[in-house]
Amino acid sequence: MERHGPVCAYCGGSYPAEDITLDHVQPRKGKTAYDRSDNLVLACKVCNAAKADMPFLGFILARRSRGVFLLHYGEHLSDGIKQTVRELVEKPL
């Protein structure tokens, strides 16, 4: 929040701070290791609800612009997540 403000890492929209949520890029499904900061991003309620427990690959592939925003607003994410997203958004349609 300090770096970019209350901006959704999936759609790039700005929201009031009280309306922004935290999302696990890789769904945690009960695994506490996924609560690390390199797996969390800010997300608007609409994107967070749309993603739910969906694997992030499917969510990004459904709308590749989400991957572009995620790379911009998720520079703190793990190298594995960033590399996977880069490969997804750089492939030709």
C-alpha positions in Angstrom: 0.0 0.0 0.0 2.9 2.3 0.8 4.5 1.8 -2.7 1.4 2.1 -5.0 -1.5 3.1 -2.8 -4.8 1.2 -2.8 -4.5 -0.2 -6.3 -5.7 -3.6 -7.5 -2.8 -5.7 -8.7 -5.1 -7.5 -11.2 -7.1 -4.7 -12.9 -5.0 -1.6 -12.0 -8.0 0.3 -10.6 -7.6 2.7 -7.6 -10.0 2.2 -4.7 -10.6 3.7 -1.3 -8.2 2.0 1.2 -11.1 0.5 3.1 -12.4 -1.2 -0.1 -9.1 -2.9 -1.0 -8.4 -6.5 0.1 -5.4 -8.9 0.3 -5.3 -11.8 -2.1 -3.2 -14.9 -2.1 -1.8 -15.1 -5.7 -1.3 -18.9 -5.2 -4.4 -19.9 -3.2 -3.4 -21.1 0.2 -6.0 -23.8 0.6 -5.1 -24.1 4.3 -1.4 -23.9 3.8 0.1 -21.2 6.1 3.3 -21.0 4.0 1.2 -19.2 1.4 0.6 -16.3 3.8 4.1 -14.9 3.0 4.3 -11.4 1.6 5.8 -12.7 -1.6 2.4 -14.4 -2.3 0.1 -11.6 -1.3 -1.2 -8.6 -3.4 -3.7 -5.9 -3.0 -6.9 -6.7 -4.9 -10.3 -5.0 -5.4 -13.3 -6.9 -4.1 -14.5 -7.7 -7.6 -11.2 -9.2 -8.7 -10.7 -11.0 -5.4 -14.1 -12.6 -5.7 -13.7 -13.5 -9.3 -10.4 -15.2 -8.6 -11.6 -16.9 -5.4 -9.6 -20.2 -5.1 -8.9 -20.4 -8.8 -5.2 -21.1 -9.7 -3.6 -17.9 -10.7 -2.6 -19.3 -14.1 -6.3 -19.7 -15.1 -7.2 -16.3 -13.8 -4.4 -14.6 -15.7 -5.0 -16.6 -18.9 -8.7 -15.5 -18.9 -7.5 -11.9 -19.2 -3.8 -11.4 -19.9 -4.0 -7.7 -18.9 -4.2 -9.0 -15.4 -0.7 -10.4 -15.8 0.7 -7.1 -17.0 -0.8 -5.4 -13.9 0.4 -8.2 -11.6 4.0 -7.8 -12.9 3.8 -4.0 -12.3 2.1 -4.0 -8.9 3.6 -7.3 -7.7 7.3 -6.7 -8.0 7.6 -8.1 -4.5 6.2 -11.5 -5.5 8.3 -14.6 -5.6 10.6 -15.1 -8.6 8.7 -18.2 -9.6 5.3 -16.4 -9.8 6.8 -13.5 -11.7 8.6 -15.8 -14.2 5.4 -17.8 -14.8 3.3 -14.6 -15.3 6.0 -13.2 -17.7 5.8 -16.4 -19.8 2.0 -16.2 -19.9 1.7 -12.6 -20.9 4.6 -12.6 -23.4 3.2 -15.5 -25.5 1.5 -14.6 -28.7 -2.3 -14.9 -28.7 
